[in-house]
Amino acid sequence: MDRAFSLLGHRMQASQTPTLVPLAFAANGTKNVIPEASQISITPGAASLNDGFPPLTFTPIAAGGVPPAGADFNGVLNLITASIRWAHGGGTYGYNSTFANDANVGGYPRGALLLRSDKGGMWISQADNNTNNPDTGGANWAPAFMSGVVGAVRNLSMTVSAASASATLTADEIVVSTGLGGQKYVLSSINQTFNGATTGVNGMDTGSIPASSFLGLYEIYNPTTGAKGLLGQSANGVTLPNVYGGANMPAGYTASSLLCIVSTTAASLINICTVRDRKTSVALVSMFSTSTTSASPTIVNNLAVPLNAKICSGVMQIGNSATASVSMSLFGSVGGAGAQTLASTLNASSVATPFNNLELTVGQRAFYSASSSSGSPTFVASVSSWEI
């Protein structure tokens, strides 16, 4: 029982935190710098990382031995306790080429964690004997402790009450990244004003707001300075990437995320809209209007939404100049999945109903089918919002 109790007393437990080292041993005392290479043929009796204290210091003085130097003892303990002090202070290490390429090291092992050069995150080694520099894109390193999905937002809000070149965007949190699968950053307390009449941070990446088209807004981040802001990019006829991929990112800004895409006027202004998280709401804009019936899903160009739109919502309407049974269905794909249908018997009248979250499997494409038992039918769909 006594032996078992004694062994139990030496097990590591949360209550057994060692004394923290506030100062390296002999920080202000006499000490030698302990070299890595053997000093046997250089300084008799000098300690080194290779030999420790050499055999001469174990030889009696009468037989020609040399006593170990007190400064070497201080140097050894200083070297060790300096690292312990750094660890006790929560310090971590960045990439060091000299250390990595030292013959006694041979590179960082798989699973090694290094502090990024911008001090904003960590790298994890994916291989043994890794001498590559992760801060310059070296192979076999990956970001460690990534959090969130790029573009994720919390309580993002932007309102444009009248067509304007500027808009103020706020958010509690936004996740930006250096690339898909890259280093993530969670930014908080966002309150920024975009001005499309300028270029650079909080302006366009280049040029001006596109006319009668779409404009994407990115959150951009400089990990070195902590600066953040908005960056506009034309979404005219293109699908914008989730991480800014243009050639005009402001210097030092290496992380970004696409926040929203808004429509623009013929005068190159942002249209009246509200943005909530990833959803943009606008005044009703026509998707299509036709009198053509179709028994199977027929493609229509949905230019009312940007190419990035994954879903859209709005209003669908059917009408007829005579008494007739009329129906129309909207689909997000030619296969007819996710149908949203409006059907009614009309007497020289029309009827409308909302459609919600129509999934768009192809950018700016929707599909419809329609029927009418007689008369002159009309089939109309308009968009009021989209999500990216």
C-alpha positions in Angstrom: 0.0 0.0 0.0 2.8 2.4 0.9 4.6 1.7 -2.5 1.3 2.2 -4.4 0.6 5.4 -2.6 4.2 6.6 -3.4 3.8 5.8 -7.1 0.4 7.5 -7.3 1.9 10.6 -5.8 4.3 11.0 -8.7 1.7 10.9 -11.5 1.1 14.1 -13.4 -2.1 15.9 -12.4 -3.6 19.3 -13.0 -2.7 20.4 -9.5 1.0 19.7 -10.0 1.9 22.7 -12.2 5.7 23.2 -11.9 7.1 26.5 -10.7 7.3 28.9 -13.7 10.7 30.1 -14.7 10.6 34.0 -14.9 14.3 34.3 -15.7 16.8 32.1 -17.4 19.5 30.7 -15.1 22.5 33.0 -14.9 20.7 35.6 -17.1 23.0 38.3 -15.6 25.8 36.0 -14.5 29.1 35.0 -16.1 28.5 32.3 -18.7 29.9 30.9 -21.9 27.9 30.3 -25.1 27.9 26.6 -25.5 28.8 25.7 -29.1 27.3 22.8 -31.0 30.6 21.4 -32.3 33.2 19.6 -30.2 35.8 21.9 -28.5 38.3 19.1 -27.6 40.9 20.2 -30.2 40.2 23.9 -29.7 39.8 24.7 -26.0 40.9 22.0 -23.5 38.0 21.1 -21.1 35.4 23.4 -22.8 31.9 22.0 -22.9 29.9 21.6 -26.2 26.5 20.2 -27.2 28.4 17.4 -29.0 30.6 16.2 -26.1 28.9 17.7 -23.0 31.9 18.1 -20.7 34.8 16.4 -22.5 36.8 13.4 -21.0 39.6 15.8 -19.9 37.3 17.2 -17.2 36.9 13.7 -15.8 40.6 13.2 -15.6 42.4 14.0 -12.3 44.2 17.3 -12.4 47.4 15.5 -11.2 47.1 13.4 -14.4 46.8 16.4 -16.6 43.0 16.9 -16.3 41.2 20.2 -16.5 38.4 21.2 -14.1 35.0 22.1 -15.8 34.5 25.8 -16.0 31.8 27.4 -13.9 31.0 29.6 -16.9 30.3 26.5 -18.9 27.9 25.2 -16.1 26.1 28.6 -16.2 26.1 28.5 -20.0 24.5 25.0 -20.1 21.8 25.8 -17.6 21.1 29.2 -19.3 20.7 27.5 -22.7 18.2 25.0 -21.2 16.2 27.4 -19.0 16.0 30.1 -21.7 13.9 27.6 -23.7 11.9 26.6 -20.6 11.2 30.3 -19.8 10.0 30.9 -23.4 7.7 27.9 -23.2 6.4 28.9 -19.8 5.5 32.3 -21.3 3.5 30.6 -24.0 6.1 31.3 -26.7 6.2 29.3 -29.9 8.8 29.2 -32.6 8.8 30.2 -36.3 10.7 28.6 -39.2 14.5 28.8 -38.8 16.5 27.8 -41.9 19.7 27.3 -39.9 18.1 25.0 -37.4 16.1 23.1 -40.1 19.2 22.5 -42.2 21.5 21.6 -39.3 23.0 18.1 -39.8 21.9 17.2 -36.3 18.3 18.2 -37.0 17.7 17.2 -40.6 14.4 19.2 -41.0 11.2 19.4 -38.9 9.4 16.2 -38.2 5.8 15.4 -39.3 3.4 17.1 -36.9 5.7 19.9 -36.0 3.9 23.2 -35.3 5.6 26.5 -36.3 4.4 30.1 -35.8 3.7 31.9 -39.1 5.9 34.8 -39.9 3.0 37.3 -39.5 2.3 35.9 -36.0 -1.3 35.3 -37.1 -1.5 31.5 -37.0 0.4 28.2 -37.2 1.8 25.8 -39.7 1.8 22.1 -39.3 4.5 19.9 -41.0 3.0 17.1 -43.2 6.3 15.2 -43.6 9.5 14.2 -41.7 12.8 15.8 -42.6 11.0 18.9 -43.7 13.5 21.7 -44.5 11.1 23.8 -46.6 10.0 27.3 -45.5 6.2 27.4 -45.0 6.2 31.2 -45.0 7.4 31.3 -48.6 5.1 28.5 -49.9 7.4 25.6 -49.2 6.0 22.1 -49.7 4.8 19.7 -47.0 3.2 22.4 -44.7 -0.4 23.1 -44.1 -2.3 25.7 -42.0 -3.0 24.5 -38.5 -6.1 25.1 -36.4 -8.2 26.5 -39.2 -11.6 27.7 -38.1 -14.8 28.3 -40.0 -15.6 28.3 -43.7 -14.5 31.1 -46.0 -17.4 33.5 -46.5 -19.2 32.5 -43.3 -20.8 35.6 -41.7 -22.8 36.5 -38.7 -25.3 39.3 -38.8 -24.0 40.9 -42.0 -26.1 43.8 -43.0 -26.1 46.4 -45.8 -28.9 48.7 -46.9 -29.0 50.9 -50.0 -32.1 53.1 -49.7 -31.4 55.0 -52.9 -29.1 54.2 -55.9 -25.6 55.1 -54.8 -21.9 54.6 -55.4 -21.4 53.9 -51.7 -22.8 51.7 -49.1 -22.0 50.8 -45.4 -21.7 47.2 -44.5 -21.7 45.8 -40.9 -21.2 42.4 -39.5 -20.5 40.7 -36.1 -18.1 38.2 -37.7 -16.7 37.3 -41.1 -14.4 34.4 -42.0 -11.7 35.2 -44.6 -9.0 33.0 -46.0 -5.8 33.1 -48.0 -7.3 30.6 -50.4 -9.5 27.5 -50.5 -8.0 25.2 -47.9 -5.8 28.1 -46.8 -5.3 30.0 -43.5 -8.5 31.2 -42.1 -9.1 34.4 -40.0 -12.2 35.3 -38.1 -12.7 39.1 -38.2 -15.1 40.8 -35.8 -16.9 44.1 -35.4 -17.1 45.0 -39.0 -18.3 48.5 -39.9 -17.0 49.6 -43.3 -18.1 52.0 -46.1 -17.5 51.0 -49.7 -17.1 53.8 -52.2 -17.2 52.7 -55.8 -15.9 56.0 -57.0 -12.5 55.1 -55.7 -10.1 52.2 -56.1 -8.1 50.3 -53.4 -9.2 49.4 -49.9 -13.0 50.2 -49.5 -13.2 50.9 -53.2 -13.1 49.1 -56.5 -10.2 46.8 -57.3 -9.8 48.5 -60.6 -12.0 50.8 -62.8 -15.5 51.7 -61.8 -18.8 50.1 -60.9 -20.1 48.2 -63.9 -23.3 49.6 -65.5 -26.5 47.7 -65.6 -24.8 44.6 -64.3 -23.6 43.1 -61.0 -21.0 44.1 -58.4 -19.3 41.7 -55.9 -18.0 42.9 -52.6 -15.1 41.2 -50.8 -13.9 41.5 -47.3 -10.1 41.8 -47.4 -7.6 41.5 -44.6 -3.9 42.3 -44.0 -2.6 39.8 -41.4 0.6 41.8 -40.8 -1.1 45.0 -39.8 -4.6 43.7 -38.9 -6.1 46.2 -41.3 -9.4 45.1 -43.0 -11.8 46.6 -45.5 -14.0 46.1 -48.6 -13.0 45.6 -52.2 -15.4 45.7 -55.1 -15.0 43.6 -58.3 -17.1 43.6 -61.4 -19.4 40.5 -61.7 -20.4 41.3 -65.2 -20.8 38.0 -67.0 -18.4 36.2 -64.6 -18.7 33.9 -61.6 -16.6 35.4 -58.9 -14.5 33.1 -56.7 -15.1 32.8 -53.0 -11.6 34.2 -52.4 -10.5 37.2 -54.4 -8.6 36.0 -57.5 -8.0 39.2 -59.3 -4.7 41.0 -60.0 -5.5 44.1 -58.1 -5.5 43.1 -54.4 -4.1 46.0 -52.3 -0.5 45.4 -51.1 -0.3 43.3 -47.9 -3.8 42.1 -48.1 -3.6 38.3 -48.4 -6.9 37.0 -47.1 -10.4 37.7 -48.4 -13.9 36.3 -48.8 -16.8 37.1 -51.2 -19.6 38.6 -49.1 -22.4 39.6 -51.5 -23.3 40.5 -55.1 -25.5 43.4 -55.8 -27.1 44.7 -59.0 -26.2 48.1 -60.6 -27.9 50.8 -62.5 -27.2 52.2 -66.0 -25.5 55.1 -64.2 -23.0 52.7 -62.5 -24.6 53.0 -59.1 -25.6 50.2 -56.6 -29.3 49.5 -57.0 -31.7 49.9 -54.1 -31.3 46.7 -52.0 -30.9 45.1 -48.6 -28.2 42.5 -47.9 -28.6 40.2 -44.9 -25.8 37.6 -44.5 -25.5 36.0 -48.0 -28.9 37.1 -49.3 -29.5 40.2 -51.4 -33.1 41.5 -51.8 -34.2 43.9 -54.5 -37.3 45.4 -56.0 -39.0 42.9 -58.4 -37.1 42.5 -61.6 -38.4 40.4 -64.5 -37.0 36.9 -65.0 -39.2 36.1 -68.0 -42.6 36.8 -69.5 -44.0 34.5 -72.2 -47.3 33.2 -73.7 -45.7 30.0 -74.9 -46.9 26.8 -73.2 -44.4 23.9 -72.7 -45.1 20.4 -71.5 -41.6 19.8 -70.3 -39.0 22.0 -68.5 -37.8 24.7 -70.9 -34.7 26.8 -70.3 -35.0 30.5 -69.7 -32.1 33.0 -69.2 -32.4 34.2 -65.6 -30.5 37.4 -66.1 -32.2 39.0 -63.1 -29.6 37.2 -60.8 -25.8 37.1 -60.9 -24.0 34.0 -62.1 -23.0 33.3 -58.5 -26.6 33.0 -57.3 -27.3 29.5 -55.9 -31.0 30.1 -55.1 -33.5 32.9 -55.9 -37.0 33.8 -54.7 -39.7 36.0 -56.2 -43.2 36.0 -57.7 -44.8 33.8 -60.4 -47.9 34.9 -62.2 -50.4 33.3 -64.6 -53.2 34.9 -66.6 -55.6 34.3 -69.4 -57.9 36.4 -71.5 -60.6 33.7 -71.4 -62.0 31.1 -69.0 -59.3 28.4 -68.8 -57.4 26.1 -66.5 -53.9 27.5 -66.4 -50.7 26.3 -64.7 -47.0 27.1 -64.5 -44.1 25.4 -62.8 -40.6 26.7 -62.1 -37.6 24.4 -61.8 -33.9 24.9 -61.1 -32.8 22.1 -63.5 -33.9 20.6 -66.8 -34.6 17.3 -64.9 -37.6 19.0 -63.2 -36.4 18.6 -59.6 -37.7 21.1 -57.0 -40.8 22.2 -58.9 -42.7 25.2 -57.6 -46.2 25.3 -59.2 -49.0 27.7 -59.6 -52.3 26.4 -61.0 -55.8 28.0 -61.2 -59.0 28.2 -63.2 -59.1 31.7 -64.5 -61.9 33.8 -65.9 -60.3 36.5 -68.0 -58.0 37.2 -65.0 -54.6 36.6 -63.5 -53.2 35.3 -60.2 -49.8 35.5 -58.6 -48.0 33.7 -55.8 -44.5 33.8 -54.3 -41.9 31.2 -55.1 -39.1 30.6 -52.6 -35.6 29.3 -52.7 -35.6 28.1 -56.2 -32.3 26.2 -56.6 -30.3 27.2 -59.6 -28.1 24.3 -60.7 -26.7 26.4 -63.6 -25.7 30.0 -63.3 -28.4 32.5 -64.6 -30.5 29.6 -65.8 -34.0 28.6 -64.8 -36.6 26.3 -66.3 -40.4 26.4 -66.7 -43.3 24.4 -67.9 -46.7 25.8 -68.6 -50.2 24.8 -69.8 -53.5 26.4 -70.6 -56.7 24.7 -71.7 -57.8 27.6 -74.0 -57.6 31.3 -74.6 -54.4 33.4 -74.6 -52.3 32.7 -71.5 -49.5 34.7 -70.0 -46.7 33.3 -67.8 -44.5 35.7 -65.8 -41.8 35.2 -63.2 -40.0 38.0 -61.4 -37.1 37.9 -58.9 -37.0 39.6 -55.5 -33.9 38.1 -54.0 -30.9 35.8 -54.4 -28.3 34.1 -52.3 -24.8 33.3 -53.2 
